[in-house]
Amino acid sequence: MEPTTGLILRRITQTDLSVSAHKLATLILDGIAWKDGYNGLSRGTAAFTLTTLAEKMDVSRQYLSVLLGELEASNLKLEREKPNGKFAPWLFR
């Protein structure tokens, strides 16, 4: 079954996460590209710098790292990688 925004949103809300981690997951979901070629990203990918995410969440980068760790350890199976070097944004799938 092809994932949709609604399906992933249901998974987020049904996963045992802190309120802040739910908010972060929803923010990442909002940035996911569902069409090939959207901002040069492959289908089902979002790209953010940690600074941008911290500003959108209104939290410190240290707390953001804790929340990202919570999402990675959860059943959401969020993948995070930085394939293009130090100054490239993180990719989330």
Contacts in CASP RR format, 6 or more apart in sequence:
PFRMAT RR
TARGET T0000
AUTHOR 0000-0000-0000
METHOD contacts of the structure
MODEL  1
MEPTTGLILRRITQTDLSVSAHKLATLILDGIAWKDGYNGLSRGTAAFTL
TTLAEKMDVSRQYLSVLLGELEASNLKLEREKPNGKFAPWLFR
1 7 0 8 1.000
3 44 0 8 1.000
4 34 0 8 1.000
5 29 0 8 1.000
5 32 0 8 1.000
5 34 0 8 1.000
8 29 0 8 1.000
8 32 0 8 1.000
9 26 0 8 1.000
9 29 0 8 1.000
11 75 0 8 1.000
11 76 0 8 1.000
12 22 0 8 1.000
12 25 0 8 1.000
12 26 0 8 1.000
12 29 0 8 1.000
12 76 0 8 1.000
13 22 0 8 1.000
15 25 0 8 1.000
15 74 0 8 1.000
15 75 0 8 1.000
15 76 0 8 1.000
16 74 0 8 1.000
17 25 0 8 1.000
17 70 0 8 1.000
17 71 0 8 1.000
17 74 0 8 1.000
17 76 0 8 1.000
18 67 0 8 1.000
18 70 0 8 1.000
20 57 0 8 1.000
20 59 0 8 1.000
20 63 0 8 1.000
20 67 0 8 1.000
21 67 0 8 1.000
21 70 0 8 1.000
21 71 0 8 1.000
21 74 0 8 1.000
23 57 0 8 1.000
24 53 0 8 1.000
24 57 0 8 1.000
24 64 0 8 1.000
24 67 0 8 1.000
24 68 0 8 1.000
24 71 0 8 1.000
25 71 0 8 1.000
25 76 0 8 1.000
25 78 0 8 1.000
27 53 0 8 1.000
27 56 0 8 1.000
27 57 0 8 1.000
28 46 0 8 1.000
28 48 0 8 1.000
28 53 0 8 1.000
28 71 0 8 1.000
28 78 0 8 1.000
28 92 0 8 1.000
29 46 0 8 1.000
31 46 0 8 1.000
31 48 0 8 1.000
32 44 0 8 1.000
32 45 0 8 1.000
32 46 0 8 1.000
32 92 0 8 1.000
33 39 0 8 1.000
33 40 0 8 1.000
33 41 0 8 1.000
33 42 0 8 1.000
33 43 0 8 1.000
33 44 0 8 1.000
33 45 0 8 1.000
33 46 0 8 1.000
34 43 0 8 1.000
34 44 0 8 1.000
35 43 0 8 1.000
36 42 0 8 1.000
36 43 0 8 1.000
39 47 0 8 1.000
41 47 0 8 1.000
41 91 0 8 1.000
44 93 0 8 1.000
45 91 0 8 1.000
45 92 0 8 1.000
45 93 0 8 1.000
46 91 0 8 1.000
46 92 0 8 1.000
46 93 0 8 1.000
47 89 0 8 1.000
47 90 0 8 1.000
47 91 0 8 1.000
47 92 0 8 1.000
48 89 0 8 1.000
48 90 0 8 1.000
48 92 0 8 1.000
49 89 0 8 1.000
49 90 0 8 1.000
50 61 0 8 1.000
50 64 0 8 1.000
50 65 0 8 1.000
50 90 0 8 1.000
51 61 0 8 1.000
52 89 0 8 1.000
53 64 0 8 1.000
54 60 0 8 1.000
54 61 0 8 1.000
54 64 0 8 1.000
57 64 0 8 1.000
57 67 0 8 1.000
59 67 0 8 1.000
68 80 0 8 1.000
71 78 0 8 1.000
72 78 0 8 1.000
72 80 0 8 1.000
78 92 0 8 1.000
78 93 0 8 1.000
79 92 0 8 1.000
79 93 0 8 1.000
80 90 0 8 1.000
80 91 0 8 1.000
80 92 0 8 1.000
81 90 0 8 1.000
81 91 0 8 1.000
82 88 0 8 1.000
82 89 0 8 1.000
82 90 0 8 1.000
82 91 0 8 1.000
83 91 0 8 1.000
END
